[in-house]
Amino acid sequence: MENKSQFDPQSFAVVGAGPVGCIVAAFLAKGGYEVTLCDINPDLLKPAVDRGIIIEGAENIQEKVTRTCTNVDELAQYNPDVMIITVKANATPLISSAIAGFIKEDMYVVSWQNGIDTELTMARSLGHEHVMRAVVNYGCGLAGPAQVHMAFHHAPHFIQEMSPDSSEAGAVIAKALSKGGLATERTDEIISMVWRKGILNACMNPVCALTGLTMSKAMNDPIVFNIVDSLIKECVKIARANEIPLGWDFYPYAIEYMGKAGDHKPSMLMDIENKRRTEIDYINGKFIEYGKQAGIETPYNTTILSLVKAIEP
């Protein structure tokens, strides 16, 4: 790899023109960087260059990206310094395989996704030295092509490289994201952060997907809350059995955090409503996997995963 102290990214590619990808693309464009937005759906891309991406709600900006494309393979001709992957976790193996065909020594790929172990899936195709993982703290939904409602924005976001040799590059990428207003910090505790967020997602997303309730309604319904509460406790038990640090006060933190989530539909509910596959395998499925690894029973996660699978297209 090159001398990381000289790494100075100017060209970014964002793979996925859903709400998460549109937000990071718009903020990078605001920071003055070259941004290529890639998605297989051309209708989602059309306004991003001419009109620009519109973000409304917790943040309000409108920014044009440099260009768009509909195939990951096309990104090779634009030679991006950094590729930020924002697609659903279940598409990660296919995306990683495509990037492996043109990745170069001085390129980095960031998993800017929900779910556990997405970065490990990438590293199997791309090598640890090229891969980074981020934890993102905003809620959003697509109001239309290249138009996003940002329900909340709890900065900062966090990023960490998989290889210690890439630590300086991780700090530089965090600085670039922050430049446009998407405050991001490099951390040494990304696994703990991924699991902390993963537990929140595993407890709330599938319950809302199955009931059709928003997050606030699920938390305030005493019967539904019993399921959320049982999932939290089961996931915490699995994390601790696998020696994943959550902090001694994680349970009350989780209850308080989700209690303030507001009248927001999580992404898994929107996937079900729009007849799309969900990320359940990288969320509750991972808790089942790590439960088996540690000899922990996972009845709540197993039931929830089975029910979501039953209503997926």
C-alpha positions as CSV (number, residue, x, y, z in Angstrom):
1,M,0.0,0.0,0.0
2,E,1.1,3.6,-0.6
3,N,2.3,5.9,2.2
4,K,-1.0,6.6,4.0
5,S,0.3,10.0,5.2
6,Q,0.1,11.1,1.5
7,F,-3.3,9.8,0.9
8,D,-5.5,12.7,-0.3
9,P,-8.8,11.4,-1.7
10,Q,-10.6,13.7,-4.2
11,S,-12.8,11.2,-6.0
12,F,-15.6,9.3,-4.3
13,A,-18.0,6.7,-5.5
14,V,-21.3,6.0,-3.6
15,V,-22.9,2.7,-4.4
16,G,-26.6,2.8,-3.7
17,A,-28.9,5.7,-4.4
18,G,-31.3,5.0,-1.6
19,P,-31.8,7.4,1.2
20,V,-28.5,6.5,3.0
21,G,-26.4,6.7,-0.1
22,C,-28.0,10.0,-1.3
23,I,-27.2,11.6,2.0
24,V,-23.5,10.7,2.0
25,A,-23.2,11.6,-1.7
26,A,-24.8,15.0,-1.1
27,F,-22.5,15.9,1.8
28,L,-19.4,14.8,-0.1
29,A,-20.5,17.0,-3.0
30,K,-21.0,19.8,-0.6
31,G,-17.4,19.3,0.6
32,G,-16.2,19.9,-3.0
33,Y,-15.3,16.4,-3.9
34,E,-15.9,14.5,-7.2
35,V,-18.8,12.2,-6.5
36,T,-20.1,9.3,-8.7
37,L,-23.5,7.9,-7.6
38,C,-24.1,4.4,-8.7
39,D,-27.4,2.4,-8.7
40,I,-29.0,-0.3,-10.8
41,N,-32.2,1.8,-11.0
42,P,-31.7,4.7,-13.4
43,D,-34.9,6.4,-12.2
44,L,-33.4,7.0,-8.8
45,L,-30.3,8.6,-10.4
46,K,-31.9,11.0,-12.9
47,P,-32.3,14.2,-10.7
48,A,-28.9,13.8,-8.9
49,V,-26.8,15.6,-11.6
50,D,-29.1,18.3,-13.0
51,R,-31.4,19.2,-10.1
52,G,-29.2,17.7,-7.4
53,I,-29.9,15.6,-4.3
54,I,-32.4,17.2,-1.9
55,I,-32.1,16.5,1.8
56,E,-34.9,17.8,4.0
57,G,-35.6,17.5,7.7
58,A,-32.9,17.3,10.3
59,E,-30.6,18.7,7.6
60,N,-31.5,20.8,4.6
61,I,-29.2,20.9,1.6
62,Q,-29.3,20.5,-2.2
63,E,-26.2,19.3,-4.0
64,K,-25.4,18.0,-7.4
65,V,-23.1,15.0,-7.9
66,T,-20.5,14.9,-10.6
67,R,-22.0,11.9,-12.5
68,T,-24.1,8.8,-12.2
69,C,-23.8,5.2,-13.5
70,T,-25.9,2.1,-13.3
71,N,-23.3,-0.6,-13.0
72,V,-20.5,-1.1,-10.5
73,D,-18.2,-2.2,-13.2
74,E,-18.5,1.3,-14.8
75,L,-16.8,2.8,-11.7
76,A,-13.4,1.4,-12.9
77,Q,-13.2,4.1,-15.6
78,Y,-13.6,6.9,-13.0
79,N,-10.9,5.5,-10.8
80,P,-12.4,6.6,-7.4
81,D,-10.1,6.9,-4.4
82,V,-12.8,5.7,-2.0
83,M,-16.0,3.7,-2.7
84,I,-18.7,3.9,0.0
85,I,-21.2,1.0,-0.1
86,T,-24.7,1.9,1.1
87,V,-26.7,-0.9,-0.5
88,K,-28.7,-3.4,1.5
89,A,-26.4,-5.9,3.3
90,N,-27.7,-8.8,1.3
91,A,-26.2,-7.3,-1.9
92,T,-22.7,-7.1,-0.3
93,P,-21.2,-10.3,-1.7
94,L,-22.2,-9.4,-5.3
95,I,-21.0,-5.8,-5.0
96,S,-17.7,-6.9,-3.5
97,S,-17.1,-9.5,-6.2
98,A,-17.6,-6.8,-8.9
99,I,-15.2,-4.3,-7.2
100,A,-12.6,-7.0,-6.9
101,G,-12.2,-6.9,-10.7
102,F,-10.8,-3.4,-10.7
103,I,-9.6,-2.5,-7.2
104,K,-6.2,-0.9,-7.1
105,E,-3.5,-0.6,-4.4
106,D,-4.5,2.9,-3.4
107,M,-8.3,2.4,-3.3
108,Y,-10.5,1.9,-0.2
109,V,-14.0,0.5,0.2
110,V,-16.2,1.6,3.2
111,S,-19.2,-0.4,4.4
112,W,-21.6,2.3,5.2
113,Q,-24.4,-0.2,6.0
114,N,-26.6,-1.8,8.6
115,G,-25.8,-5.3,9.9
116,I,-23.0,-7.2,11.5
117,D,-19.9,-8.5,9.6
118,T,-20.6,-6.7,6.3
119,E,-16.9,-5.6,6.3
120,L,-15.8,-9.3,6.7
121,T,-17.9,-10.2,3.7
122,M,-16.1,-7.4,1.7
123,A,-12.7,-8.4,3.0
124,R,-13.0,-11.9,1.7
125,S,-13.1,-10.5,-1.8
126,L,-11.1,-7.4,-1.5
127,G,-8.5,-8.0,1.3
128,H,-8.5,-6.5,4.7
129,E,-6.1,-3.7,3.7
130,H,-8.7,-2.1,1.4
131,V,-11.8,-2.4,3.6
132,M,-13.2,0.0,6.3
133,R,-16.4,-0.1,8.4
134,A,-18.6,2.8,9.4
135,V,-21.4,3.2,11.9
136,V,-23.9,5.7,10.7
137,N,-26.2,7.6,13.1
138,Y,-29.1,9.1,11.0
139,G,-32.6,8.0,10.2
140,C,-34.0,8.6,6.7
141,G,-36.5,7.7,4.1
142,L,-36.7,8.3,0.3
143,A,-39.3,10.9,-0.5
144,G,-38.6,10.5,-4.2
145,P,-35.7,10.0,-6.6
146,A,-32.7,11.8,-5.1
147,Q,-34.9,13.4,-2.5
148,V,-34.6,12.3,1.2
149,H,-36.4,13.1,4.4
150,M,-33.8,13.0,7.2
151,A,-35.8,12.1,10.3
152,F,-32.9,12.6,12.7
153,H,-29.1,13.1,12.6
154,H,-27.1,12.2,15.7
155,A,-23.5,13.0,14.6
156,P,-20.8,12.0,14.8
157,H,-20.5,8.9,12.6
158,F,-17.6,6.6,13.0
159,I,-15.2,4.7,10.8
160,Q,-12.4,2.2,11.3
161,E,-10.0,0.4,9.0
162,M,-9.7,-3.4,9.1
163,S,-5.9,-3.3,8.7
164,P,-3.8,-1.3,11.1
165,D,-1.7,-0.3,8.1
166,S,-4.6,1.8,6.8
167,S,-5.3,3.8,10.0
168,E,-4.0,7.1,8.6
169,A,-6.2,6.6,5.5
170,G,-9.2,6.0,7.8
171,A,-8.5,9.3,9.6
172,V,-8.2,11.1,6.2
173,I,-11.5,9.7,5.0
174,A,-13.3,10.7,8.2
175,K,-11.9,14.3,7.7
176,A,-13.2,14.3,4.1
177,L,-16.7,13.3,5.2
178,S,-16.7,15.9,7.9
179,K,-15.6,18.6,5.5
180,G,-19.1,18.7,3.9
181,G,-20.9,18.6,7.2
182,L,-21.3,14.8,7.8
183,A,-19.2,14.8,11.0
184,T,-17.2,11.6,11.1
185,E,-14.5,10.3,13.5
186,R,-12.0,7.5,13.2
187,T,-12.3,5.1,16.1
188,D,-10.6,2.0,17.5
189,E,-13.9,0.6,18.8
190,I,-15.9,0.0,15.7
191,I,-16.9,-3.6,16.5
192,S,-18.4,-2.6,19.8
193,M,-20.3,0.2,18.0
194,V,-21.5,-2.1,15.2
195,W,-22.9,-4.5,17.8
196,R,-24.5,-1.8,19.9
197,K,-26.3,-0.5,16.8
198,G,-26.9,-4.1,15.6
199,I,-28.8,-4.9,18.8
200,L,-31.0,-1.8,18.4
201,N,-31.7,-2.8,14.8
202,A,-32.4,-6.4,15.7
203,C,-34.9,-5.4,18.4
204,M,-36.8,-2.7,16.6
205,N,-36.6,-3.2,12.8
206,P,-38.1,-6.6,12.5
207,V,-40.8,-6.0,15.1
208,C,-41.9,-2.9,13.2
209,A,-41.7,-4.8,9.9
210,L,-44.0,-7.5,11.3
211,T,-46.5,-5.2,13.0
212,G,-46.5,-2.3,10.6
213,L,-45.9,0.0,13.6
214,T,-43.6,3.0,13.7
215,M,-40.8,2.9,16.3
216,S,-42.6,5.1,18.8
217,K,-45.8,3.1,18.5
218,A,-44.0,-0.2,19.0
219,M,-42.2,1.1,22.1
220,N,-45.4,2.5,23.6
221,D,-47.5,-0.6,23.0
222,P,-47.1,-2.7,26.2
223,I,-47.7,-6.0,24.4
224,V,-45.3,-5.3,21.5
225,F,-42.7,-3.8,23.9
226,N,-42.5,-7.2,25.6
227,I,-41.1,-8.6,22.4
228,V,-38.7,-5.7,22.0
229,D,-37.5,-6.1,25.5
230,S,-37.0,-9.9,25.2
231,L,-35.0,-9.4,22.0
232,I,-32.7,-6.8,23.7
233,K,-31.9,-9.1,26.6
234,E,-31.3,-12.1,24.3
235,C,-29.0,-10.1,22.0
236,V,-27.0,-8.7,25.0
237,K,-26.5,-12.2,26.3
238,I,-25.2,-13.3,22.9
239,A,-22.8,-10.3,22.7
240,R,-21.4,-10.9,26.1
241,A,-21.0,-14.6,25.5
242,N,-18.8,-13.7,22.5
243,E,-16.9,-11.1,24.5
244,I,-18.2,-8.1,22.6
245,P,-18.0,-5.1,24.8
246,L,-21.3,-3.2,25.1
247,G,-20.7,-1.3,28.4
248,W,-22.3,-2.0,31.7
249,D,-25.2,0.4,31.1
250,F,-26.1,-0.7,27.6
251,Y,-29.6,-2.0,28.5
252,P,-31.0,1.2,30.0
253,Y,-29.2,3.2,27.1
254,A,-31.0,1.0,24.5
255,I,-34.4,1.5,26.2
256,E,-33.9,5.2,26.4
257,Y,-32.6,5.5,22.8
258,M,-35.4,3.6,21.3
259,G,-37.9,5.4,23.4
260,K,-36.9,8.6,21.7
261,A,-36.9,7.2,18.2
262,G,-40.1,9.1,17.3
263,D,-42.8,8.3,14.7
264,H,-40.2,6.8,12.3
265,K,-40.5,3.8,10.0
266,P,-37.3,1.8,10.1
267,S,-35.9,0.5,6.8
268,M,-37.0,-3.1,7.3
269,L,-40.7,-2.0,7.5
270,M,-40.2,0.1,4.4
271,D,-38.7,-2.9,2.6
272,I,-41.7,-5.1,3.5
273,E,-44.1,-2.3,2.4
274,N,-42.3,-2.0,-0.9
275,K,-42.0,-5.8,-1.4
276,R,-38.2,-5.9,-1.2
277,R,-35.9,-8.4,0.5
278,T,-34.8,-7.3,3.9
279,E,-31.4,-7.3,5.7
280,I,-32.6,-9.8,8.3
281,D,-29.8,-12.2,7.6
282,Y,-27.2,-9.6,8.6
283,I,-29.1,-8.5,11.6
284,N,-31.1,-11.1,13.6
285,G,-29.4,-13.8,11.5
286,K,-26.0,-12.8,12.8
287,F,-27.2,-13.0,16.4
288,I,-28.4,-16.5,15.7
289,E,-25.1,-17.4,14.2
290,Y,-23.1,-16.0,17.1
291,G,-25.5,-17.5,19.6
292,K,-24.7,-21.0,18.2
293,Q,-21.0,-20.2,18.3
294,A,-21.2,-19.4,22.0
295,G,-23.8,-22.1,22.9
296,I,-26.6,-19.6,23.6
297,E,-30.2,-20.4,22.8
298,T,-31.8,-17.8,20.5
299,P,-35.6,-18.4,20.5
300,Y,-36.6,-14.8,20.0
301,N,-34.2,-14.0,17.2
302,T,-35.0,-17.3,15.5
303,T,-38.8,-16.7,15.7
304,I,-38.5,-13.1,14.4
305,L,-36.2,-14.1,11.5
306,S,-38.6,-16.9,10.5
307,L,-41.6,-14.6,10.5
308,V,-39.9,-11.9,8.5
309,K,-38.6,-14.5,6.0
310,A,-42.2,-15.7,5.7
311,I,-43.5,-12.3,4.5
312,E,-40.5,-11.4,2.3
313,P,-41.1,-11.5,-1.5
